């Protein structure tokens, strides 16, 4: 993979716990759906230490951005990009 390519990925965290029974019109909603604040902070710190740029936390997710070699090194995978025409 070309190391000049910058990639991004969405990091989605699992909830701290899920309510045992559905609540309200939206089913299993509310604070029980969010990861613990410590979990979010630990995940952000982990990716930041690995050299990724970190995006804003939105609900249970945030984005990371970095060069392709950072992704390959961290996840142990070789990435292949297929370019779209035009």
Buried (B, 14 or more C-beta within 10 A) or exposed (E): BEEEEEBEEEBEBEBBEEBEEEEEEEEBEEEEBBBEEEBBEEBBEEBEEEEBEBBEBEEBBBBBBBBBBBBBEBEEEEEEEEEEEE
